Amino acid sequence: MKAGIFQTQSKEEFINQLKLFYKEKNVFLSIKNSNNRQVILKCDRGGLAVERDPRVPRKRNTSSRLFNCPFSIYCSLKNNIWTSNSPKHEHNHPIVTDLREHSLARRPNEEQKVRILELAKASVPVKHILTTLKVEFNNDLTTARDVINLIAAQKRKMLDSLTTLEKLAATLRIESKYHSSLKLDNENRFYTTGQKI
């Protein structure tokens, strides 16, 4: 790719154009560093797996998809226009043609995320959510794990660092349409009519 093939005033649009350009070549980019005047994009196989504390037992043994790939693109803002230099270095791994091996390729877009969360709210099983994605969006890349992770992230966001029961109690206190004798003591234990749960 020649330097400066894309030039825009919008940082987000510029990054998206580069990502789409390389996606067609089965190369997926992620942001390595970013500030108001420069962005460094890297291959999604760049970096190394973070070594976990050896004193903490791991539940499963998986191999990392990271190869410490040196491929990167430096982008900068000059005269209110975003431009990029030619890529630095070459990939140190084969370019994978099976897109399911790229987590960035499997990631559902915003419209698909909305549909997944709609279906999850209606208690639709994950395997049926995947079928819906394939039928409605021609998406056969997203995996069950991707769907489960999205639903879990949404639940964490909704709970706002509270446990499920704490969130329920807060909702009952705030929304006046509910009547409840459920209360929390100083140790965050629930009780009603004098009985602690």
C-alpha atoms as a printed R data frame, in Angstrom:
    type eleno elety resid chain resno       x       y      z
1   ATOM     1    CA   MET     A     1   0.000   0.000  0.000
2   ATOM     2    CA   LYS     A     2   1.339   3.402 -0.911
3   ATOM     3    CA   ALA     A     3   1.757   6.060  1.746
4   ATOM     4    CA   GLY     A     4  -1.106   8.499  1.914
5   ATOM     5    CA   ILE     A     5  -3.564   6.402 -0.111
6   ATOM     6    CA   PHE     A     6  -6.259   7.570  2.348
7   ATOM     7    CA   GLN     A     7  -6.513  11.156  3.505
8   ATOM     8    CA   THR     A     8  -9.398  12.392  5.632
9   ATOM     9    CA   GLN     A     9 -10.067  14.944  8.339
10  ATOM    10    CA   SER     A    10 -11.840  12.416 10.568
11  ATOM    11    CA   LYS     A    11  -9.592  10.181 12.648
12  ATOM    12    CA   GLU     A    12 -12.293   7.527 13.064
13  ATOM    13    CA   GLU     A    13 -13.119   7.478  9.345
14  ATOM    14    CA   PHE     A    14  -9.409   7.252  8.476
15  ATOM    15    CA   ILE     A    15  -8.830   4.279 10.794
16  ATOM    16    CA   ASN     A    16 -11.943   2.522  9.479
17  ATOM    17    CA   GLN     A    17 -10.797   3.001  5.850
18  ATOM    18    CA   LEU     A    18  -7.417   1.440  6.626
19  ATOM    19    CA   LYS     A    19  -9.011  -1.449  8.514
20  ATOM    20    CA   LEU     A    20 -11.405  -2.167  5.631
21  ATOM    21    CA   PHE     A    21  -8.590  -1.953  3.064
22  ATOM    22    CA   TYR     A    22  -6.505  -4.523  4.925
23  ATOM    23    CA   LYS     A    23  -9.482  -6.696  5.847
24  ATOM    24    CA   GLU     A    24  -9.898  -7.427  2.122
25  ATOM    25    CA   LYS     A    25  -6.352  -8.842  2.269
26  ATOM    26    CA   ASN     A    26  -7.241 -10.976  5.340
27  ATOM    27    CA   VAL     A    27  -5.153  -8.712  7.575
28  ATOM    28    CA   PHE     A    28  -6.917  -7.349 10.640
29  ATOM    29    CA   LEU     A    29  -5.641  -4.222 12.333
30  ATOM    30    CA   SER     A    30  -6.061  -3.000 15.879
31  ATOM    31    CA   ILE     A    31  -4.900   0.183 17.603
32  ATOM    32    CA   LYS     A    32  -1.543  -0.117 19.333
33  ATOM    33    CA   ASN     A    33  -1.191   3.526 20.426
34  ATOM    34    CA   SER     A    34  -3.368   6.563 19.859
35  ATOM    35    CA   ASN     A    35  -3.565  10.241 20.773
36  ATOM    36    CA   ASN     A    36  -4.959  13.404 19.173
37  ATOM    37    CA   ARG     A    37  -2.169  13.693 16.580
38  ATOM    38    CA   GLN     A    38  -0.999  10.151 15.828
39  ATOM    39    CA   VAL     A    39  -2.159   6.549 15.709
40  ATOM    40    CA   ILE     A    40  -0.154   3.358 15.375
41  ATOM    41    CA   LEU     A    41  -2.102   0.419 13.962
42  ATOM    42    CA   LYS     A    42  -0.760  -3.093 14.360
43  ATOM    43    CA   CYS     A    43  -1.561  -6.548 13.036
44  ATOM    44    CA   ASP     A    44  -4.038  -8.330 15.304
45  ATOM    45    CA   ARG     A    45  -1.372 -11.036 15.693
46  ATOM    46    CA   GLY     A    46   1.039  -8.441 17.138
47  ATOM    47    CA   GLY     A    47   2.110  -8.541 20.765
48  ATOM    48    CA   LEU     A    48   2.721 -11.433 23.109
49  ATOM    49    CA   ALA     A    49   0.452 -13.320 25.468
50  ATOM    50    CA   VAL     A    50   0.549 -11.872 28.982
51  ATOM    51    CA   GLU     A    51   2.140 -14.290 31.400
52  ATOM    52    CA   ARG     A    52  -0.200 -14.964 34.281
53  ATOM    53    CA   ASP     A    53   0.893 -15.335 37.866
54  ATOM    54    CA   PRO     A    54   2.343 -18.879 38.039
55  ATOM    55    CA   ARG     A    55   1.074 -19.182 41.631
56  ATOM    56    CA   VAL     A    56  -2.538 -18.947 40.399
57  ATOM    57    CA   PRO     A    57  -3.722 -22.186 38.773
58  ATOM    58    CA   ARG     A    58  -5.224 -21.780 35.297
59  ATOM    59    CA   LYS     A    59  -8.539 -23.406 34.514
60  ATOM    60    CA   ARG     A    60  -7.659 -24.237 30.932
61  ATOM    61    CA   ASN     A    61  -4.595 -24.466 28.765
62  ATOM    62    CA   THR     A    62  -4.898 -22.610 25.476
63  ATOM    63    CA   SER     A    63  -2.300 -21.552 22.963
64  ATOM    64    CA   SER     A    64  -2.005 -17.883 22.092
65  ATOM    65    CA   ARG     A    65  -2.920 -16.584 18.646
66  ATOM    66    CA   LEU     A    66  -0.288 -13.840 19.084
67  ATOM    67    CA   PHE     A    67   2.979 -14.070 17.126
68  ATOM    68    CA   ASN     A    68   4.555 -10.756 18.159
69  ATOM    69    CA   CYS     A    69   4.036  -9.697 14.540
70  ATOM    70    CA   PRO     A    70   6.030  -6.505 13.830
71  ATOM    71    CA   PHE     A    71   3.678  -5.255 11.052
72  ATOM    72    CA   SER     A    72   2.506  -1.733 11.880
73  ATOM    73    CA   ILE     A    73   1.264   1.443 10.207
74  ATOM    74    CA   TYR     A    74   2.055   4.908 11.534
75  ATOM    75    CA   CYS     A    75  -0.694   7.507 10.973
76  ATOM    76    CA   SER     A    76  -0.488  11.189 11.798
77  ATOM    77    CA   LEU     A    77  -2.463  14.404 11.611
78  ATOM    78    CA   LYS     A    78  -0.780  17.063  9.453
79  ATOM    79    CA   ASN     A    79  -2.516  20.285  8.440
80  ATOM    80    CA   ASN     A    80  -5.836  18.860  9.737
81  ATOM    81    CA   ILE     A    81  -5.543  15.831  7.405
82  ATOM    82    CA   TRP     A    82  -4.910  12.257  8.565
83  ATOM    83    CA   THR     A    83  -2.325  10.405  6.461
84  ATOM    84    CA   SER     A    84  -0.330   7.208  6.832
85  ATOM    85    CA   ASN     A    85   3.171   6.029  6.022
86  ATOM    86    CA   SER     A    86   3.911   2.776  4.263
87  ATOM    87    CA   PRO     A    87   3.685  -0.226  6.611
88  ATOM    88    CA   LYS     A    88   6.740  -1.021  8.700
89  ATOM    89    CA   HIS     A    89   8.087  -4.553  8.581
90  ATOM    90    CA   GLU     A    90   6.472  -7.660  7.184
91  ATOM    91    CA   HIS     A    91   4.253 -10.199  8.868
92  ATOM    92    CA   ASN     A    92   6.181 -12.969 10.636
93  ATOM    93    CA   HIS     A    93   3.360 -15.495 10.195
94  ATOM    94    CA   PRO     A    94   1.275 -16.845  7.320
95  ATOM    95    CA   ILE     A    95  -1.778 -14.773  6.409
96  ATOM    96    CA   VAL     A    96  -4.762 -16.783  7.629
97  ATOM    97    CA   THR     A    97  -7.531 -17.160  5.055
98  ATOM    98    CA   ASP     A    98 -10.079 -18.715  7.449
99  ATOM    99    CA   LEU     A    99 -11.690 -15.593  8.926
100 ATOM   100    CA   ARG     A   100 -13.061 -17.534 11.906
101 ATOM   101    CA   GLU     A   101  -9.531 -17.553 13.294
102 ATOM   102    CA   HIS     A   102  -9.614 -13.749 13.617
103 ATOM   103    CA   SER     A   103 -11.518 -12.496 16.646
104 ATOM   104    CA   LEU     A   104 -11.896  -9.102 14.937
105 ATOM   105    CA   ALA     A   105 -13.571 -10.739 11.924
106 ATOM   106    CA   ARG     A   106 -15.959 -12.675 14.156
107 ATOM   107    CA   ARG     A   107 -17.001  -9.619 16.142
108 ATOM   108    CA   PRO     A   108 -20.632  -8.721 15.390
109 ATOM   109    CA   ASN     A   109 -21.334  -5.207 14.114
110 ATOM   110    CA   GLU     A   110 -23.574  -2.771 16.031
111 ATOM   111    CA   GLU     A   111 -26.782  -3.869 14.296
112 ATOM   112    CA   GLN     A   112 -25.991  -7.513 15.006
113 ATOM   113    CA   LYS     A   113 -25.178  -6.711 18.655
114 ATOM   114    CA   VAL     A   114 -28.589  -5.085 19.091
115 ATOM   115    CA   ARG     A   115 -30.279  -8.162 17.616
116 ATOM   116    CA   ILE     A   116 -28.252 -10.552 19.810
117 ATOM   117    CA   LEU     A   117 -29.202  -8.649 22.963
118 ATOM   118    CA   GLU     A   118 -32.863  -8.510 21.883
119 ATOM   119    CA   LEU     A   119 -32.914 -12.272 21.462
120 ATOM   120    CA   ALA     A   120 -31.023 -12.871 24.706
121 ATOM   121    CA   LYS     A   121 -33.525 -10.684 26.576
122 ATOM   122    CA   ALA     A   122 -36.276 -12.913 25.168
123 ATOM   123    CA   SER     A   123 -34.387 -15.969 26.549
124 ATOM   124    CA   VAL     A   124 -33.572 -17.329 23.084
125 ATOM   125    CA   PRO     A   125 -30.853 -20.019 23.355
126 ATOM   126    CA   VAL     A   126 -27.397 -19.183 21.987
127 ATOM   127    CA   LYS     A   127 -27.584 -21.794 19.206
128 ATOM   128    CA   HIS     A   128 -30.800 -20.160 17.922
129 ATOM   129    CA   ILE     A   129 -29.189 -16.710 18.152
130 ATOM   130    CA   LEU     A   130 -26.375 -17.983 15.901
131 ATOM   131    CA   THR     A   131 -28.945 -19.333 13.428
132 ATOM   132    CA   THR     A   132 -30.702 -15.939 13.400
133 ATOM   133    CA   LEU     A   133 -27.376 -14.159 12.694
134 ATOM   134    CA   LYS     A   134 -26.731 -16.478  9.780
135 ATOM   135    CA   VAL     A   135 -30.229 -16.049  8.309
136 ATOM   136    CA   GLU     A   136 -30.745 -12.315  8.899
137 ATOM   137    CA   PHE     A   137 -27.177 -11.032  8.432
138 ATOM   138    CA   ASN     A   138 -25.420 -13.810  6.490
139 ATOM   139    CA   ASN     A   139 -23.031 -13.991  9.449
140 ATOM   140    CA   ASP     A   140 -21.594 -17.456  9.963
141 ATOM   141    CA   LEU     A   141 -18.367 -16.220 11.593
142 ATOM   142    CA   THR     A   142 -19.617 -15.262 15.056
143 ATOM   143    CA   THR     A   143 -19.220 -18.133 17.504
144 ATOM   144    CA   ALA     A   144 -21.224 -19.191 20.553
145 ATOM   145    CA   ARG     A   145 -18.400 -17.871 22.760
146 ATOM   146    CA   ASP     A   146 -18.613 -14.440 21.057
147 ATOM   147    CA   VAL     A   147 -22.371 -14.314 21.752
148 ATOM   148    CA   ILE     A   148 -21.952 -15.446 25.368
149 ATOM   149    CA   ASN     A   149 -19.220 -12.834 25.938
150 ATOM   150    CA   LEU     A   150 -21.412 -10.056 24.507
151 ATOM   151    CA   ILE     A   151 -24.368 -11.033 26.712
152 ATOM   152    CA   ALA     A   152 -22.114 -11.235 29.785
153 ATOM   153    CA   ALA     A   153 -20.631  -7.781 29.043
154 ATOM   154    CA   GLN     A   154 -24.131  -6.326 28.734
155 ATOM   155    CA   LYS     A   155 -25.148  -7.890 32.063
156 ATOM   156    CA   ARG     A   156 -22.059  -6.415 33.761
157 ATOM   157    CA   LYS     A   157 -22.919  -3.017 32.316
158 ATOM   158    CA   MET     A   158 -26.509  -3.258 33.552
159 ATOM   159    CA   LEU     A   159 -25.469  -4.382 37.044
160 ATOM   160    CA   ASP     A   160 -23.122  -1.393 37.384
161 ATOM   161    CA   SER     A   161 -20.682  -3.223 39.736
162 ATOM   162    CA   LEU     A   162 -23.514  -4.570 41.898
163 ATOM   163    CA   THR     A   163 -24.495  -8.145 42.496
164 ATOM   164    CA   THR     A   164 -27.749  -9.302 40.939
165 ATOM   165    CA   LEU     A   165 -29.582  -9.071 44.271
166 ATOM   166    CA   GLU     A   166 -28.134  -5.634 45.050
167 ATOM   167    CA   LYS     A   167 -29.294  -4.393 41.632
168 ATOM   168    CA   LEU     A   168 -32.764  -5.836 42.279
169 ATOM   169    CA   ALA     A   169 -32.954  -4.094 45.652
170 ATOM   170    CA   ALA     A   170 -31.808  -0.786 44.115
171 ATOM   171    CA   THR     A   171 -34.422  -1.099 41.361
172 ATOM   172    CA   LEU     A   172 -37.161  -1.829 43.884
173 ATOM   173    CA   ARG     A   173 -36.140   1.223 45.941
174 ATOM   174    CA   ILE     A   174 -36.008   3.587 42.940
175 ATOM   175    CA   GLU     A   175 -39.036   2.533 40.922
176 ATOM   176    CA   SER     A   176 -42.152   3.496 42.817
177 ATOM   177    CA   LYS     A   177 -44.420   1.166 40.843
178 ATOM   178    CA   TYR     A   178 -43.039  -1.731 42.895
179 ATOM   179    CA   HIS     A   179 -43.926  -2.394 46.521
180 ATOM   180    CA   SER     A   180 -41.391  -4.395 48.483
181 ATOM   181    CA   SER     A   181 -40.372  -4.951 52.089
182 ATOM   182    CA   LEU     A   182 -36.928  -6.087 50.948
183 ATOM   183    CA   LYS     A   183 -34.115  -4.219 52.710
184 ATOM   184    CA   LEU     A   184 -30.339  -4.307 53.019
185 ATOM   185    CA   ASP     A   185 -28.524  -4.251 56.350
186 ATOM   186    CA   ASN     A   186 -25.079  -2.676 56.914
187 ATOM   187    CA   GLU     A   187 -23.368  -5.862 55.698
188 ATOM   188    CA   ASN     A   188 -25.383  -5.893 52.442
189 ATOM   189    CA   ARG     A   189 -27.510  -8.816 53.579
190 ATOM   190    CA   PHE     A   190 -31.125  -8.820 52.521
191 ATOM   191    CA   TYR     A   191 -33.946  -9.147 54.959
192 ATOM   192    CA   THR     A   192 -37.690  -8.844 55.005
193 ATOM   193    CA   THR     A   193 -40.051  -8.916 58.002
194 ATOM   194    CA   GLY     A   194 -37.049  -9.317 60.290
195 ATOM   195    CA   GLN     A   195 -35.602 -12.428 58.563
196 ATOM   196    CA   LYS     A   196 -32.165 -12.075 56.977
197 ATOM   197    CA   ILE     A   197 -31.402 -13.930 53.752
